[in-house]
C-alpha cells in the first residue's frame, strides 16, 4: 500500500466518523463506496476491510460515551444478541453465495432512501406520542439479527440501518447512538474474525486489506472520539435531521449508481 493511499484512507475515516458518530453510525457504509471506487479494494475483500475499520475506529466513540455514562443498558444487549449471530451468517453468505453488487445497491437504496425521508418528515412534523413507541425487545433483537446478516455480507456495520429505524420509532438519539455503535463494534470483531478464518479455506480476495483497514480505522478512531464528544452539545432535532439526511444521502447515492 502506498503512503498516499494510506493517508487518503486515514483522512476519509477521520472525516466520515466525525460526522456520523454523534448519531450512532460508524461510517462504514460511507467508507464502502470510497474503498471500492477510490481506493480500489477488490471484492469480497472490501467486506472484511470495512469490518476491520469498525474494529479499529469503534473504541474512540465508545470510550467517550463510556466516560459520559451513556454506554451499556438493555438496548445495547438486545442489539448485540441479534447482530453477533447475524454477522456470522452474513460472512458465510458473502464468501460462498453472495449476491452481486447491483442487488446490494438496490436493496440499500430501497431501504434507506424512504427511511431517511420518513425520519426527516417525522422530525419536522412529529407524530402523536401514542404512535411513536420504541419497538419491543423481541422486535429489536429480530431487527438486529437481520441487520447483522447485512453487516456480515457487506461490512457496513449496521448502525446506519439500526439508527434511523430505532430513532424513527421513537427511541431517543442519546440512547440509540452508543448502543448502535457498541453493537457495530462487537459485530465487526466477530465478522472480521469469521472472514479471516474463511479466507484460509476459500479462494480469491477474501482476507481484509490489513494496512488499509488499519489506516482508515485510525482516522475513524480519532474522528469517532471527537464526534461523540460533540453529541451532548447538539440538539435532538438537529441529530434526527442529520441521521435522516445521512440515510437519504446513502440511499440516493446507491440509486444513482444503479441508474448508471
Secondary structure as GFF3:
##gff-version 3
##sequence-region A 1 260
A	DSSP	alpha_helix	3	20	.	.	.	ID=ss1
A	DSSP	three_ten_helix	21	23	.	.	.	ID=ss2
A	DSSP	alpha_helix	28	37	.	.	.	ID=ss3
A	DSSP	alpha_helix	45	67	.	.	.	ID=ss4
A	DSSP	alpha_helix	74	97	.	.	.	ID=ss5
A	DSSP	alpha_helix	101	124	.	.	.	ID=ss6
A	DSSP	three_ten_helix	129	131	.	.	.	ID=ss7
A	DSSP	alpha_helix	137	154	.	.	.	ID=ss8
A	DSSP	alpha_helix	159	168	.	.	.	ID=ss9
A	DSSP	alpha_helix	173	198	.	.	.	ID=ss10
A	DSSP	alpha_helix	210	231	.	.	.	ID=ss11
A	DSSP	alpha_helix	236	259	.	.	.	ID=ss12
###
